[in-house]
Amino acid sequence: QAGSHPYFNLPDFTQPSPPSTPPSLPSHQRCRPSDATKGLLVALLGGGLPAGFVGPFSRMAYQASHLPSLELLICRCLFHLPIALLLKLRGDPLLGPPDFRGRACLHALLNVLSIGCAYSAVQVVPAGNAATVRKGSSTVCSALLALCLESQGLSGYDWCGLLGSTLGLIIIVGPGLGTLQEGTTGLYTALGYVLAFLGGLALSLGLLVYRSLHFPSCLPTVAFLFGLVGLLGSVPGLFVLQTPVLPNDPLSWSCVGAVGILALVSFVCVSYAVTKAHPALVCAVLHSEVVVALMLQYYVLYETVAPSDIMGAGVVLGSIAIITAQNLSCEKEGQVEE
């Protein structure tokens, strides 16, 4: 009975002990990016950066073959129509559910007006300045509309970023507004800035309407409706207000194709982002489009970029950094699931 003696019951230290593994965190303590963080990153990388190429490419197409703005809008709308195949495969109605059909069509109409004003503006004013006015007005209007209609408040850092980005836009476009030429040229330039402002106002209204749409296939439906409404409104307007032009050089066709693809990517990303973050913050992050447009304006279009443009672009980038850093946070998965 030697095995029953306490001496023989001691643990065997000659055998190697199994390696210790660090305890894993419970599922409720793991973090993932918050919805606001994901929305702002999508707006920055997928919405603002591609959209910055649209204005300069539109201007290049106009300079190469005098392509009218409505014809360019028609070409862009054609890229949205194949989304109907996706809706058909999923068995969803093309125009959306009957309860949301009117608001979905209103959203498409507002976006068509916004894009039409933007394309018309870049033909008479520099692409960077047109993007500046449009994004600035959309940011201010989105903040005011969301505050008045949705009662959505913003933090102090968010307001600081909004005011900073707006100040940067004023620095960029202010000197140009103060030196408008007299006569027909000055009148067309002023009209271009007015169109850019109206385009930003229509964009902010469209984003607010989109936030009120809640049905499963909302994003592909509004993307298809944008193409449909744009075609129905642009085709008659092209023959009444402008003269159709058939480009015969590869540069114009390349610019038209790039505008269609990049604009579609930006449209989808912005529509997704506005459901995750405050519309005013999304519009402020989209000011990155202005910086990209100014760079292309200088390096590709060989148009003058004033020191005030560089200073304003720096202020805009700093404001975007403030907004993004303020909203970079993580949520515990358990809290998200709850």
C-alpha positions in Angstrom: 0.0 0.0 0.0 2.9 2.3 -0.7 0.8 4.3 -3.2 -1.5 5.4 -0.4 1.3 7.2 1.6 1.2 10.9 1.3 4.7 10.9 0.0 3.8 9.0 -3.1 0.9 11.3 -3.9 3.1 14.3 -4.6 2.8 15.8 -8.2 5.4 14.6 -10.7 7.6 17.6 -11.4 9.7 15.7 -13.9 7.0 16.0 -16.6 6.8 19.2 -18.6 3.8 21.4 -17.8 1.5 22.4 -20.7 2.1 25.9 -22.0 -0.1 28.5 -20.5 -2.4 30.3 -22.9 -3.5 33.9 -22.3 -7.2 34.1 -21.4 -9.3 35.2 -24.3 -11.5 38.3 -23.9 -15.2 37.6 -23.5 -17.3 38.5 -26.6 -18.9 41.4 -24.8 -15.5 43.1 -24.3 -14.3 42.9 -27.9 -14.4 46.1 -29.9 -15.2 46.9 -33.5 -15.6 50.3 -35.3 -18.7 52.2 -34.6 -21.3 52.9 -37.2 -20.3 56.6 -37.3 -16.6 55.6 -37.8 -17.5 53.2 -40.7 -19.7 55.8 -42.3 -17.1 58.6 -42.2 -14.4 56.3 -43.6 -16.6 55.1 -46.4 -17.5 58.8 -47.2 -13.9 59.8 -47.2 -12.3 57.0 -49.2 -15.3 56.0 -51.4 -17.2 59.2 -51.7 -14.9 62.2 -51.5 -11.8 61.0 -53.3 -13.5 59.5 -56.4 -15.8 62.6 -56.6 -12.7 64.8 -56.7 -11.9 63.5 -60.2 -15.4 64.0 -61.6 -15.2 67.8 -61.9 -11.9 68.0 -63.6 -12.8 65.2 -66.0 -16.0 66.9 -66.8 -14.1 70.1 -67.6 -11.7 68.2 -69.8 -14.5 66.7 -71.8 -16.0 70.1 -72.3 -12.7 71.6 -73.3 -12.0 68.7 -75.7 -15.3 68.5 -77.6 -17.6 71.2 -75.9 -19.7 68.4 -74.5 -22.9 69.9 -73.0 -23.6 69.4 -69.3 -27.0 67.7 -69.9 -25.3 65.3 -72.3 -22.7 64.4 -69.7 -25.5 63.9 -67.2 -27.2 61.5 -69.6 -24.0 59.5 -70.0 -23.7 59.3 -66.2 -27.3 58.1 -65.8 -26.7 55.3 -68.3 -24.3 53.7 -65.8 -27.1 53.5 -63.2 -29.6 51.6 -65.4 -27.9 48.2 -65.2 -28.7 48.1 -61.5 -32.2 47.1 -62.6 -30.9 43.6 -63.3 -29.8 43.3 -59.7 -33.3 44.4 -58.5 -34.9 41.9 -60.9 -32.7 39.0 -59.7 -33.6 39.8 -56.1 -37.3 40.1 -57.0 -37.6 43.7 -55.7 -39.8 46.3 -57.4 -37.8 48.7 -59.6 -39.5 51.8 -58.2 -39.4 50.6 -54.6 -42.4 49.7 -52.3 -45.5 51.8 -52.8 -45.3 53.4 -49.4 -41.8 54.8 -50.1 -42.1 55.3 -53.9 -42.8 59.1 -53.8 -39.9 59.9 -51.4 -37.5 57.7 -53.4 -38.4 59.6 -56.6 -38.0 62.9 -54.8 -34.6 61.8 -53.7 -33.6 60.9 -57.3 -35.0 64.3 -58.6 -33.0 66.3 -56.0 -29.8 64.4 -56.9 -30.3 65.0 -60.6 -30.8 68.7 -59.9 -27.7 68.8 -57.8 -25.5 67.0 -60.4 -26.9 69.1 -63.2 -26.1 72.3 -61.4 -22.6 71.0 -60.6 -21.9 70.0 -64.3 -23.1 73.4 -65.5 -21.0 75.2 -62.9 -17.7 73.6 -63.8 -18.0 74.8 -67.4 -17.8 78.5 -66.4 -15.8 78.5 -63.2 -12.7 76.5 -62.2 -13.5 72.9 -61.1 -12.0 73.4 -57.6 -14.0 76.5 -56.9 -17.2 74.9 -58.1 -16.6 71.9 -55.9 -15.8 74.2 -53.0 -19.0 76.2 -53.2 -21.1 73.1 -53.7 -19.7 71.2 -50.8 -19.7 74.2 -48.5 -23.3 74.9 -49.1 -24.3 71.3 -48.7 -22.5 71.1 -45.3 -24.1 74.2 -43.9 -27.5 73.3 -45.2 -27.2 69.7 -43.9 -26.3 70.9 -40.4 -29.2 73.4 -40.3 -31.7 70.9 -41.8 -30.7 68.1 -39.5 -30.8 70.4 -36.5 -34.2 71.8 -37.3 -36.0 68.8 -38.8 -34.4 65.8 -37.1 -33.3 67.5 -33.8 -29.9 65.9 -34.1 -27.2 67.6 -32.0 -23.5 67.8 -32.6 -20.6 67.8 -30.2 -18.3 70.7 -29.7 -15.6 69.0 -31.7 -18.0 68.4 -34.6 -19.0 72.0 -34.6 -15.4 73.1 -34.6 -14.7 70.8 -37.6 -17.7 72.1 -39.4 -16.8 75.7 -38.8 -13.2 75.1 -39.8 -14.1 73.3 -43.0 -16.5 76.2 -43.9 -13.8 78.7 -43.1 -11.4 76.8 -45.4 -13.9 76.9 -48.2 -14.4 80.7 -47.7 -10.6 81.2 -47.9 -10.5 79.3 -51.2 -13.4 81.0 -52.9 -13.5 84.4 -51.3 -10.7 86.1 -53.3 -12.3 84.9 -56.5 -15.7 86.3 -55.6 -14.2 89.6 -54.8 -12.5 90.0 -58.2 -15.4 89.2 -60.5 -15.0 90.8 -63.9 -17.7 93.2 -65.2 -19.7 92.4 -68.2 -20.8 89.1 -69.7 -17.8 87.1 -68.3 -18.4 88.3 -64.8 -22.1 87.5 -65.1 -21.4 83.9 -66.3 -18.9 83.4 -63.5 -21.4 84.6 -60.9 -24.1 82.4 -62.4 -21.7 79.5 -62.1 -21.2 80.1 -58.4 -25.0 80.4 -57.9 -25.5 77.0 -59.7 -22.9 75.4 -57.5 -24.6 76.8 -54.4 -28.0 75.5 -55.5 -26.4 72.1 -56.3 -25.2 71.9 -52.7 -28.6 72.8 -51.3 -30.2 70.1 -53.5 -27.6 67.6 -52.3 -28.3 68.3 -48.6 -32.1 67.9 -49.2 -31.5 64.7 -51.0 -29.4 63.2 -48.2 -32.1 64.2 -45.7 -34.8 62.5 -47.8 -32.7 59.3 -48.1 -32.4 59.0 -44.4 -36.2 58.7 -44.2 -36.2 55.7 -46.6 -36.3 52.3 -44.8 -36.8 49.2 -46.9 -34.5 46.3 -47.7 -33.4 47.2 -51.3 -33.2 51.0 -50.6 -29.7 51.6 -51.9 -30.0 49.8 -55.3 -33.5 51.2 -55.8 -32.4 54.9 -55.4 -29.4 54.3 -57.6 -31.6 53.0 -60.4 -34.2 55.8 -59.9 -31.4 58.4 -60.2 -30.6 57.0 -63.7 -34.2 56.8 -64.7 -35.3 60.2 -63.5 -32.1 61.7 -64.9 -32.7 60.3 -68.3 -36.4 61.4 -68.4 -35.5 64.9 -67.4 -32.2 65.4 -69.3 -33.1 64.0 -72.8 -35.8 66.5 -73.5 -33.9 69.3 -71.9 -30.8 68.5 -74.0 -32.7 69.1 -77.3 -34.5 72.1 -76.0 -31.8 74.0 -74.1 -28.6 72.8 -75.5 -27.1 71.3 -78.7 -26.1 67.6 -78.7 -22.5 66.8 -79.5 -21.1 63.5 -80.6 -17.5 63.3 -79.4 -15.0 62.0 -81.9 -11.8 61.9 -79.9 -10.7 59.2 -77.4 -10.0 61.8 -74.7 -13.7 62.8 -74.5 -14.9 59.2 -74.4 -12.4 58.3 -71.7 -13.4 61.3 -69.6 -17.1 60.4 -70.0 -16.5 56.8 -69.0 -14.4 57.8 -66.0 -17.0 60.3 -64.8 -19.7 57.6 -65.0 -17.8 55.0 -63.1 -16.4 57.3 -60.4 -19.7 59.1 -59.9 -21.5 55.8 -59.4 -19.0 54.7 -56.8 -19.3 58.0 -55.0 -23.1 58.0 -55.1 -23.3 54.5 -53.6 -20.7 55.2 -50.9 -22.3 58.6 -49.9 -25.7 57.0 -49.7 -24.4 54.3 -47.4 -22.4 56.7 -45.2 -25.3 59.0 -44.6 -27.2 56.2 -42.9 -24.4 55.6 -40.5 -23.2 59.1 -39.6 -24.7 62.6 -39.3 -25.3 64.1 -42.8 -23.5 67.3 -41.9 -20.4 65.3 -40.9 -20.6 63.3 -44.1 -20.7 66.4 -46.1 -17.8 67.9 -44.2 -15.7 64.7 -44.9 -16.7 65.0 -48.5 -14.7 68.3 -48.6 -11.8 66.0 -49.5 -13.2 66.3 -53.0 -12.2 69.9 -53.1 -8.5 69.1 -52.3 -8.4 66.5 -55.0 -10.1 68.8 -57.5 -7.6 71.6 -56.7 -4.6 69.2 -57.2 -6.0 68.0 -60.6 -6.8 71.6 -61.5 -3.1 72.5 -61.1 -1.3 69.4 -62.3 -3.7 68.2 -65.1 -5.7 71.2 -66.3 -2.7 73.6 -65.7 -5.0 76.2 -64.2 -3.8 78.6 -61.6 -4.0 77.7 -58.0 -3.6 80.7 -55.7 -1.9 80.7 -52.3 -5.3 81.2 -50.7 -6.4 77.9 -52.4 -3.5 76.0 -50.8 -4.2 77.7 -47.4 -7.9 76.9 -47.6 -7.2 73.3 -48.6 -5.0 72.9 -45.5 -7.7 74.2 -43.2 -10.2 71.8 -44.8 -7.9 68.8 -44.3 -7.3 69.8 -40.7 -11.0 70.1 -40.1 -11.6 66.7 -41.7 -8.9 65.3 -39.3 -10.7 66.8 -36.3 -14.1 65.4 -37.3 -12.7 62.0 -38.1 -10.6 61.7 -34.9 -13.6 62.8 -32.8 -15.8 60.1 -34.3 -13.2 57.3 -34.4 -14.4 55.0 -31.7 -15.3 51.4 -31.1 -18.3 49.7 -29.7 -18.4 46.5 -27.6 -20.0 43.7 -29.6 -22.2 42.7 -26.8 -23.6 46.3 -26.6 -24.1 46.4 -30.4 -26.0 43.1 -30.4 -28.2 44.3 -27.6 
